[in-house]
Amino acid sequence: MNDTIKIYVCSPYSAFGDDKKTARDVAIKALAEANEYFNGDERYELFSPVLNNARYRNLDYDEVMKICLKQIDACGAIFVPSRKTCDEELILGSRGIDTEVYYAAANDYGIYDPGALFAELTQ
């Protein structure tokens, strides 16, 4: 029996424009925050779309978001970083994270939101 729980770890991307290094640095911080949140428990497999979807960089935004939503389906839960990872404005202002959170909520997937940024959806 496989008791691994896959977690899609959200992080802002488009907000950084051409500064992909900062986007990747923030994604790494989001993974570190998720690892801390789950106390390093190896049952939680953490997936970062920012770090794993480089092959899709030439697709348009809507095409990439369709891929991201399928990845959420494959995981079944998401983690939304808090101000430990980056400014709340970047998280709350991210169209992608907003889409991901609403998608997860609509599909009854687990939403781990330690900063309670999307509390109205995660209660």
Secondary structure as UniProt FT lines:
FT   STRAND          5..9
FT   HELIX           14..16
FT   TURN            17..18
FT   HELIX           20..37
FT   TURN            38..40
FT   TURN            42..43
FT   STRAND          44..47
FT   HELIX           49..52
FT   HELIX           54..56
FT   TURN            57..58
FT   HELIX           61..75
FT   STRAND          77..79
FT   TURN            83..85
FT   HELIX           88..92
FT   HELIX           95..106
FT   TURN            107..108
FT   STRAND          110..112
FT   TURN            114..115
FT   TURN            117..118
FT   HELIX           119..122
//
